[in-house]
Amino acid sequence: MVGRRRGGHGRMTDARSLVDLLARTAPGLEVDTGEGRRAAYAYDASNYRVPPLAVVFPRSAEDVAALVRACRDLRIPLTARGAGTSMAGNAIGPGVVLDFSRHLNNVIAVDPDTRTAVVEPGVVLDDLQRAAAPHGLFFGPDPSSHSRCTLGGMIGNDACGNHSVRYGRTVEHVEELEIVTATGVRAVAGTGGLRAAEPENTAEITALDAELTRLVDANLAALRTELGRIPRQVSGYQLHHLLPEHGKHTARALVGTEGTCAIVTRATVRLHPVPAATTLLALGYRDVVDAASDVPAILRHRPTAVEGMDEAIVATLRHRRGPHAVTGLPEGAAWLYVELDGTDQTDADARAAELLAELRAGERMVAGRVIDDPAERRSLWRVREDGAGLAARLVDGGTSWPGWEDAAVDPHQLADYLRDFRTLLAKHDFTGVLYGHFGAGCVHVRIDFDPATAEGAAAMRAFLEEAAALVVSHGGTLSGEHGDGRARSELLATMYTPRMRAAFASYKRLYDPDGILNPGVIVDPAAVDADLALYPISSRAPVNSHVQHGGFIFPDDPGGLAEAASRCIGVGRCRSDTGGAMCPSYRATHDERDSTRGRARLLQEMLRDGPGTVITDGSRSTEVRDALDLCLSCKACAADCPVGVDMATYKSEFLHRHYRRRLRPLSHYSLGWLPWWAALARWFARPVNAVLGGPLGRLVARLGGVTTERPLPRFARRRDLQAHLPPQPSTPAAVLLVDSFTRAFRPDVAGAAARVLADAGVPATAREGLCCGLTWISTGQLGIARRVLTRTVEQLDAEGSGELPIVVPEPSCAAALRHDAPALLGTDTARRVAARVHTFSGALTELADPDWRPAAVPDRVTLQTHCHEYAVFGETTQSTLLRRLGVGEVDEANGCCGLAGNFGFEAEHYDTSMAVGALSLAPKLAALDPDAEVLADGFSCRTQAAHLTGPDGPQARHLAQLLDPNPPGGTR
C-alpha cells in the first residue's frame, strides 16, 4: 500500500500564463496569485499543507466553466473549496483553488410546498437554516461547524452532524446538482441520469451518461455488496446510488466525491419540518466504552441526537475559560448528550423521563439529568461543537492531531471497536481524545502524533495502517463524514477490493479524463505522510524569542510566536457571522486573509522551515503586515477561538519586530503615544481643544495619520479629576486606578466609580498617574510599553495598598494589566498585580456587599460590552451583574463596536471601523428612543456610539454613571 509522495510540487505552468488566459476568456474573474493569498490557502483544518498556484473567486457558473477550460488547456489542477474546514486535506491543492464562499453564497429559493431549497455552493449552513426557518423548515445534517461550513463542502464530504441518527447524511437530502465537468461543460445531475445544461453539449453529456450505465452494469455485484453497508460509510465513491433500484441518481453518486469528479455550482436540497418540541439529556459514564455500550438501548427510543465525548475536552474548556464555562454536566468521566423530540414539550419530556429511568435501572450510567435551562443547553452544545479545537490543545500543554478522526462502525459494534481501539492506542504509546456521533457509530479522535519529525511521521503512518485494518475488521469505514482526502485515500486498499477500487478509478476517469480535479484524493492517492504541514520551529523564530526580540514571553507557548501561531489548526470558527465576537474584520469583509485563521496561517508560513515556503522575508514581510492591518486587536479570538489563538498579541509582537529600527506609520507616533500627549494636553486643555475643534484640527489629524471623518475627543483639564473625585476614604477596601483614558477624557467617570464603590461597601482610594501601556502595546512599541508597565506594576506592588484589589474603570486598561503585563514582563511583580485587577463590573460582582442594591435601575438597558472585558474577564460579567441588580431586559450588541482603540481613529481604517459598527451596535442604537439607556464602559465603545447616533440620539454611559448614588446635578 504505497501512495504517491508529493512533497514539493512542480509547477506545470506559471501563474502569469493562467492570468493572461483568464483575462481573455473570463474578464472580470478575480484571480489572486500573491504570496499572502497562496499562504493562507495552503492549509485547511488537516495535517497537510499544499501551496496553490492561485486562488480564484468565481461569481457565476459561467466563471467556473471558463476557469475549468483554461486550467484544462494549461494542465493546471483545480480544487474546489468552501470554508476550508476539511480535516482530511481535501480542500487544498497545488494548482488553482476555487473559493466559492466569497460570491457564490446565495440561497436562491426556498419552496415550502415541496420542502426544498436551491442553493449556491458557498452558502453557509446557518444562512440556509435562517432562510428556511420562517417556513418551519430546516436542513437535517448539521455538522458542528454549521456556523461557517458551506453546502458545497458538505456535498463534497457527504457531511452528517449531530442529528444524523435521525436525519442521516447530506447525500440523502440532495435532489439535484448543477455541475461543471472537467471539460468545462455545464450539466445537471439528478435521478435518472445526467442531462446537458446547454443544448450544444447534449452529445457529450449523453455519452458520459451512457458510460456511467456501462460502468454500473459491469460491477453490479460489487456495488451491491461492498457499498452502503452501514449508516456512515462515506469512504470511496458512493456508486451504489447509480444502481437501477436507486433510480440511477447521478447527483447522489457525486456527493462525497470531494471535488474529484465535477464542480458543483448549484444544488437542490430537501428540507424537514422543525420538531414541535425537544428535550436534552446529559448522561455521565465512567468511560467512553461504557457510554458506547448504552447506545443500542438508547437508539430504541428513536432519539434525534446521541453525541459522546470524554473528560479531556471538558477539562480543557474549564481550564481555558474558568470552572463555570461548562454547566449542567452530571458526574462522570465521559458523557452522552441524548436529544429526543415529541409532539409537544410534555411528550418530549415524558420520552426523556422514560429513557432516563431505563438507563438508571442499568449498571453503566453513573448519573443523568434532563437539561431544562436553555442557557445550559447552549453551553453544553458549545462544548461538543468546539470539540475539534478544544481537543487540539489540552490542559497539560500537549497537542493532538487529526488523521484518524473520522472512522465509523455500526452503532451496535461501537463499544467493541472503542475497546480495541484504545488497546491499539496503548500499543503505539499514543493518547487519543475521543468524541463524536456515537448514535451513528462515528468516532472523532485527535491523537498526540508528532508529525513535525521524520520519526513521528513514520510512527503516525504505522498507526494509521493498523487502525485501518482494525476498523475494517469491525465492519466499519475509514471515514464517516469528513471524507478520505489526503489523510485516508491511500488506506482505501485496506477497505475495498481491487475490483471496487478499479471501479472508483473508472468513474473518476469518465468525469475527469485528464485528472485535473483535486488530484491525490481517493483515486491515485497521495501518501498519508506526504505534504505534512508541521515542521520544527523555524531558525528565524528561535525558542528564546523574548530575549532576542524583546517582545512577549508567551508563557503558555515555550516556542514563542512560532508555537503560539501554530495553535491555529484551521477549524475556522473565526469565519462565523454570528455567535461570540470573533472575528469582526472577517465579518466586515468576508475575506479569508482578514480572519483570525488567515492571519495565523500567514504567520505560520512566515516562521516555518520547510520545502517550498511561500513567505521568505520573515518579520519584514509586507504580506503578513497587510494581513494583520485590519486586525482590530479586539482580543475576541483569545476567548472565542477553541484553541486560544490571541491575534492581538501576535499582531503586537509582529509589529514590534517588523518596525524595529524603522520609521513607523504616523498614527503610531500620534495615537500610539496618546497617554503622553494626553498628559501634556491636560496643562493646556482649553487652547488644545480649541485648536483640535477648529479648522486647524483637520490638518493636525491628517499630520498624525488620524481620520478627519470623526471628531477628536476633548481633553479634560488638569484639575477636573480632583473636582470629580470624593474625599479619599480613611480605610480603603480597594484601589481605584484612574487610567489614562478616564483621566484624560472622562474624569467624571472616576468620580462616579468612587461613589458607587463606596455605596457598595468597597471604599476605594484613587490612584492616578500610572499607565497600562495599552496604546504602545497595540502599535507594537513593546520596548516603551515594557518600561511604562514596569513602573506601573512596581508602584502598585510597593505601595501600602499592595494587597488591595485594583479597580480600573476602563476595561481595556484593566485587560492590559491583567493579561499583557505578565505576558510582556514575566515578573512575579507583574503577576501579583495582575491577580488583583478587576473591571468596574467585575468589582461590583466579586467585591460588593452581597446585599447591596443601587437605589434605582432602569427596566431596560442596551449594552455594548468592551471586547477586552469579554475576552479577559468573561463574556457575561456585566450582563449578569445588571440582571442581578434588577434590570429586567439587557439587550446586548454582540461583537466589537468597531472603534477598537486607535484602530477606528486611523485614517485608513475608518471605513472598516464603521462597517464593523454596522454589524450589531449601529442597528441596536438606531432602534432606540433618544432617552434610552445605553451602557458602554469602554471609552472607544462610547465614542463610537456617539459617532453613530449623533448629538440627538441616545448617549452611552459608563456603568458607574448609571449606578451613581449622588450624581452631579442630582439626577442620573
Summary of the structure (lengths in Angstrom):
residues: 972
radius of gyration: 29.3
end to end distance: 76.2
largest distance: 94.0
contacts: 3656
relative contact order: 0.08
helix: 46%
strand: 15%
